Amino acid sequence: MTLREVLQDAARKGYAVGAFNANNLEYVQGIVDAAEAEAAPVIVQASPGAIAYMGLAYIAAVGQVAARANVPVVIHLDHGLDIAVVERCLREGFTSVMYDGSALGFEENVAVTARVVALARSAGASAEGELGRVPAADREWTAAELERLMTDPEQAAEFVARTGVDALAVAVGSVHRMRRQAQQIDVERVSRLRRATGVPLVLHGSSGVTDDSLVAAVKAGVAKVNIATALNLAFTGALSQAVRSHPDEIDPRKLLGPAREAVARAAAAKMRLLGCSGRAGGRAGGVAG
Ligand SMILES: [Zn+2]
Protein backbone atom coordinates (compact mmCIF):
# COMPACT_ATOMS: atom_id res chain seq x y z
CA MET A 1 0.00 0.00 0.00
CA THR A 2 1.16 3.54 -0.62
CA LEU A 3 1.03 6.30 1.98
CA ARG A 4 -1.45 8.19 -0.20
CA GLU A 5 -3.97 5.32 -0.20
CA VAL A 6 -3.75 4.72 3.54
CA LEU A 7 -3.91 8.41 4.51
CA GLN A 8 -6.82 9.21 2.20
CA ASP A 9 -9.15 7.03 4.26
CA ALA A 10 -7.73 8.37 7.53
CA ALA A 11 -8.16 12.00 6.49
CA ARG A 12 -11.69 11.38 5.27
CA LYS A 13 -12.79 9.59 8.44
CA GLY A 14 -10.85 11.66 10.99
CA TYR A 15 -8.40 9.15 12.43
CA ALA A 16 -4.60 8.88 12.14
CA VAL A 17 -2.38 6.00 11.08
CA GLY A 18 0.58 5.16 13.32
CA ALA A 19 3.98 5.35 11.64
CA PHE A 20 6.33 3.29 13.75
CA ASN A 21 10.12 3.47 13.50
CA ALA A 22 11.70 0.03 13.28
CA ASN A 23 15.30 -0.62 14.30
CA ASN A 24 15.55 -4.38 13.99
CA LEU A 25 13.55 -7.49 13.12
CA GLU A 26 11.86 -7.62 16.53
CA TYR A 27 10.49 -4.10 16.06
CA VAL A 28 9.01 -4.95 12.65
CA GLN A 29 7.42 -8.11 14.03
CA GLY A 30 6.05 -6.34 17.10
CA ILE A 31 4.60 -3.50 15.02
CA VAL A 32 2.95 -5.85 12.50
CA ASP A 33 1.67 -8.14 15.27
CA ALA A 34 0.01 -5.11 16.88
CA ALA A 35 -1.51 -3.96 13.57
CA GLU A 36 -2.98 -7.42 12.94
CA ALA A 37 -4.29 -7.73 16.50
CA GLU A 38 -5.86 -4.24 16.22
CA ALA A 39 -7.02 -4.72 12.60
CA ALA A 40 -5.28 -1.40 11.91
CA PRO A 41 -3.53 -0.08 8.80
CA VAL A 42 0.09 0.60 9.68
CA ILE A 43 3.19 2.42 8.45
CA VAL A 44 6.52 0.73 9.18
CA GLN A 45 9.28 3.28 8.74
CA ALA A 46 13.06 3.29 8.76
CA SER A 47 15.26 6.31 9.39
CA PRO A 48 18.63 6.66 7.66
CA GLY A 49 20.18 5.63 11.00
CA ALA A 50 18.09 2.44 11.12
CA ILE A 51 18.98 1.73 7.48
CA ALA A 52 22.68 2.18 8.30
CA TYR A 53 22.27 -0.21 11.24
CA MET A 54 20.19 -2.93 9.54
CA GLY A 55 21.32 -2.56 5.95
CA LEU A 56 18.83 -1.43 3.31
CA ALA A 57 18.55 -4.83 1.63
CA TYR A 58 17.69 -6.50 4.94
CA ILE A 59 15.09 -3.95 5.98
CA ALA A 60 13.56 -3.97 2.49
CA ALA A 61 13.32 -7.77 2.55
CA VAL A 62 11.75 -7.72 6.01
CA GLY A 63 9.38 -5.03 4.73
CA GLN A 64 8.29 -7.31 1.88
CA VAL A 65 7.37 -9.98 4.43
CA ALA A 66 5.58 -7.39 6.61
CA ALA A 67 3.55 -6.30 3.57
CA ARG A 68 2.03 -9.80 3.41
CA ALA A 69 0.18 -9.12 6.68
CA ASN A 70 -3.60 -9.19 6.56
CA VAL A 71 -3.77 -5.42 7.15
CA PRO A 72 -2.58 -2.56 4.88
CA VAL A 73 1.17 -1.99 5.42
CA VAL A 74 3.17 0.97 4.08
CA ILE A 75 6.98 0.69 4.00
CA HIS A 76 8.27 4.24 4.42
CA LEU A 77 11.61 6.07 4.52
CA ASP A 78 11.64 8.48 7.48
CA HIS A 79 13.72 11.69 7.28
CA GLY A 80 15.40 11.05 3.95
CA LEU A 81 18.13 13.66 3.68
CA ASP A 82 19.70 12.74 0.40
CA ILE A 83 18.35 11.83 -3.00
CA ALA A 84 20.62 8.79 -3.40
CA VAL A 85 19.04 7.15 -0.31
CA VAL A 86 15.55 8.01 -1.60
CA GLU A 87 16.34 6.38 -4.95
CA ARG A 88 17.77 3.25 -3.33
CA CYS A 89 14.70 2.87 -1.09
CA LEU A 90 12.36 3.21 -4.08
CA ARG A 91 14.40 0.61 -6.01
CA GLU A 92 14.17 -1.73 -3.02
CA GLY A 93 10.37 -1.53 -2.97
CA PHE A 94 9.55 1.09 -0.32
CA THR A 95 6.01 2.32 -1.03
CA SER A 96 6.63 5.76 0.45
CA VAL A 97 9.52 8.13 1.07
CA MET A 98 9.97 11.26 3.13
CA TYR A 99 12.35 13.95 2.09
CA ASP A 100 13.21 16.25 4.98
CA GLY A 101 14.25 19.61 3.54
CA SER A 102 13.27 21.50 6.69
CA ALA A 103 16.85 22.67 7.26
CA LEU A 104 17.02 24.18 3.75
CA GLY A 105 15.77 27.53 2.57
CA PHE A 106 12.19 27.54 1.24
CA GLU A 107 13.09 27.60 -2.47
CA GLU A 108 15.66 24.82 -2.17
CA ASN A 109 13.26 22.72 -0.05
CA VAL A 110 10.61 23.15 -2.79
CA ALA A 111 13.05 22.22 -5.56
CA VAL A 112 14.48 19.07 -3.96
CA THR A 113 11.13 17.90 -2.58
CA ALA A 114 9.50 18.30 -6.02
CA ARG A 115 12.24 16.09 -7.43
CA VAL A 116 11.60 13.47 -4.74
CA VAL A 117 7.87 13.57 -5.51
CA ALA A 118 8.63 12.93 -9.20
CA LEU A 119 10.91 10.00 -8.32
CA ALA A 120 8.28 8.53 -5.99
CA ARG A 121 5.53 8.90 -8.62
CA SER A 122 7.58 7.12 -11.28
CA ALA A 123 8.11 4.24 -8.82
CA GLY A 124 4.39 4.11 -7.99
CA ALA A 125 5.12 5.31 -4.46
CA SER A 126 4.11 8.30 -2.29
CA ALA A 127 6.13 11.17 -0.88
CA GLU A 128 6.07 13.18 2.37
CA GLY A 129 7.74 16.58 2.67
CA GLU A 130 8.47 18.78 5.67
CA LEU A 131 8.12 22.48 6.27
CA GLY A 132 8.88 24.21 9.56
CA ARG A 133 11.22 22.69 12.12
CA VAL A 134 10.52 20.04 14.76
CA PRO A 135 13.60 20.31 17.01
CA ALA A 136 15.20 17.53 19.07
CA ALA A 137 15.06 17.26 22.86
CA ASP A 138 18.79 17.85 23.23
CA ARG A 139 17.80 20.85 25.36
CA GLU A 140 14.68 22.52 26.77
CA TRP A 141 12.63 24.60 24.32
CA THR A 142 10.45 27.48 25.49
CA ALA A 143 6.98 27.90 24.05
CA ALA A 144 8.11 31.11 22.32
CA GLU A 145 11.08 29.35 20.71
CA LEU A 146 8.88 26.51 19.47
CA GLU A 147 6.38 28.98 18.06
CA ARG A 148 9.07 30.65 15.96
CA LEU A 149 9.89 27.23 14.39
CA MET A 150 6.26 26.44 13.54
CA THR A 151 4.93 25.97 10.02
CA ASP A 152 3.23 28.97 8.42
CA PRO A 153 -0.09 27.97 6.79
CA GLU A 154 0.23 30.29 3.80
CA GLN A 155 3.76 29.09 3.05
CA ALA A 156 2.61 25.49 3.53
CA ALA A 157 -0.12 25.96 0.92
CA GLU A 158 2.44 27.23 -1.57
CA PHE A 159 4.84 24.38 -0.68
CA VAL A 160 2.20 21.70 -1.27
CA ALA A 161 0.98 23.30 -4.51
CA ARG A 162 4.51 23.55 -5.94
CA THR A 163 5.82 20.14 -4.80
CA GLY A 164 2.75 17.89 -5.07
CA VAL A 165 3.57 16.04 -1.82
CA ASP A 166 1.03 13.45 -0.68
CA ALA A 167 1.47 14.40 2.98
CA LEU A 168 3.15 17.25 4.83
CA ALA A 169 5.11 17.05 8.09
CA VAL A 170 4.49 20.22 10.07
CA ALA A 171 5.97 21.90 13.13
CA VAL A 172 3.11 22.56 15.55
CA GLY A 173 4.71 22.34 19.01
CA SER A 174 6.14 18.83 19.24
CA VAL A 175 9.80 17.99 19.94
CA HIS A 176 11.70 14.90 18.69
CA ARG A 177 13.00 12.26 21.14
CA MET A 178 11.17 13.41 24.28
CA ARG A 179 10.97 10.71 26.94
CA ARG A 180 7.90 12.05 28.75
CA GLN A 181 4.57 13.30 27.46
CA ALA A 182 4.55 17.02 28.27
CA GLN A 183 4.02 18.97 25.04
CA GLN A 184 0.78 20.58 23.83
CA ILE A 185 0.10 20.87 20.12
CA ASP A 186 -1.07 24.17 18.60
CA VAL A 187 -4.32 22.55 17.47
CA GLU A 188 -5.69 25.74 15.96
CA ARG A 189 -2.64 25.90 13.70
CA VAL A 190 -3.20 22.27 12.68
CA SER A 191 -6.73 23.20 11.55
CA ARG A 192 -5.44 26.18 9.59
CA LEU A 193 -2.68 24.09 7.98
CA ARG A 194 -5.15 21.39 7.00
CA ARG A 195 -7.53 23.93 5.43
CA ALA A 196 -4.72 25.79 3.67
CA THR A 197 -2.93 22.74 2.22
CA GLY A 198 -5.72 20.21 1.65
CA VAL A 199 -3.30 17.32 2.27
CA PRO A 200 -3.08 14.95 5.26
CA LEU A 201 -0.69 16.32 7.88
CA VAL A 202 2.10 14.41 9.63
CA LEU A 203 3.11 14.86 13.26
CA HIS A 204 6.71 14.09 14.22
CA GLY A 205 7.85 13.94 17.84
CA SER A 206 4.54 12.51 19.07
CA SER A 207 6.10 10.56 21.97
CA GLY A 208 6.46 13.85 23.88
CA VAL A 209 2.86 15.02 23.32
CA THR A 210 0.13 14.46 25.92
CA ASP A 211 -2.57 11.96 24.93
CA ASP A 212 -5.33 14.61 25.02
CA SER A 213 -3.40 16.98 22.77
CA LEU A 214 -2.52 14.17 20.36
CA VAL A 215 -6.18 13.19 20.02
CA ALA A 216 -7.14 16.85 19.44
CA ALA A 217 -4.43 17.20 16.76
CA VAL A 218 -5.79 14.13 14.95
CA LYS A 219 -9.31 15.57 15.00
CA ALA A 220 -7.92 18.80 13.53
CA GLY A 221 -6.19 17.16 10.55
CA VAL A 222 -3.14 15.08 11.50
CA ALA A 223 -3.48 11.76 9.64
CA LYS A 224 0.00 10.25 10.16
CA VAL A 225 1.63 10.16 13.58
CA ASN A 226 5.31 9.18 13.85
CA ILE A 227 6.20 7.10 16.89
CA ALA A 228 9.82 6.26 17.65
CA THR A 229 10.85 7.16 21.20
CA ALA A 230 7.81 5.49 22.81
CA LEU A 231 8.77 2.20 21.12
CA ASN A 232 12.43 2.60 22.08
CA LEU A 233 11.45 3.12 25.73
CA ALA A 234 9.26 -0.01 25.56
CA PHE A 235 11.89 -2.15 23.82
CA THR A 236 14.93 -1.22 25.87
CA GLY A 237 12.91 -1.12 29.11
CA ALA A 238 11.68 -4.70 28.60
CA LEU A 239 15.11 -5.86 27.44
CA SER A 240 16.86 -4.36 30.49
CA GLN A 241 14.24 -5.90 32.75
CA ALA A 242 14.70 -9.34 31.15
CA VAL A 243 18.49 -9.14 31.50
CA ARG A 244 18.21 -8.05 35.15
CA SER A 245 15.70 -10.80 35.97
CA HIS A 246 17.69 -13.54 34.21
CA PRO A 247 21.36 -12.58 34.54
CA ASP A 248 22.49 -16.10 33.61
CA GLU A 249 20.31 -16.41 30.50
CA ILE A 250 22.32 -16.74 27.28
CA ASP A 251 19.45 -17.59 24.90
CA PRO A 252 18.86 -14.25 23.10
CA ARG A 253 15.31 -15.29 22.26
CA LYS A 254 14.40 -15.33 25.96
CA LEU A 255 15.62 -11.73 26.29
CA LEU A 256 14.46 -10.27 22.96
CA GLY A 257 11.06 -12.00 23.03
CA PRO A 258 9.74 -9.87 25.92
CA ALA A 259 11.16 -6.75 24.22
CA ARG A 260 9.27 -7.61 21.02
CA GLU A 261 6.06 -8.09 23.03
CA ALA A 262 6.60 -4.72 24.72
CA VAL A 263 6.90 -3.06 21.29
CA ALA A 264 3.64 -4.72 20.22
CA ARG A 265 1.84 -3.54 23.38
CA ALA A 266 3.13 0.03 23.04
CA ALA A 267 2.20 0.13 19.33
CA ALA A 268 -1.29 -1.26 19.99
CA ALA A 269 -1.91 1.37 22.69
CA LYS A 270 -0.98 4.15 20.23
CA MET A 271 -3.21 2.63 17.52
CA ARG A 272 -6.20 2.73 19.86
CA LEU A 273 -5.40 6.32 20.84
CA LEU A 274 -5.12 7.42 17.19
CA GLY A 275 -8.40 5.74 16.28
CA CYS A 276 -6.89 3.47 13.61
CA SER A 277 -7.82 0.22 15.37
CA GLY A 278 -10.48 -1.63 13.37
CA ARG A 279 -9.87 0.51 10.24
CA ALA A 280 -8.04 -2.13 8.19
CA GLY A 281 -11.15 -2.68 6.10
CA GLY A 282 -11.55 -5.78 3.95
CA ARG A 283 -7.94 -6.85 4.43
CA ALA A 284 -8.30 -7.36 8.17
CA GLY A 285 -8.38 -10.86 9.55
CA GLY A 286 -11.01 -10.05 12.14
CA VAL A 287 -8.64 -10.46 15.06
CA ALA A 288 -9.34 -7.09 16.72
CA GLY A 289 -9.41 -7.23 20.49
ZN1 LIG B 1 10.79 13.08 12.69
Residues whose N, C-alpha, C, O or C-beta is under 5 A from the ligand:
A	BS01	ZN	H204 G205
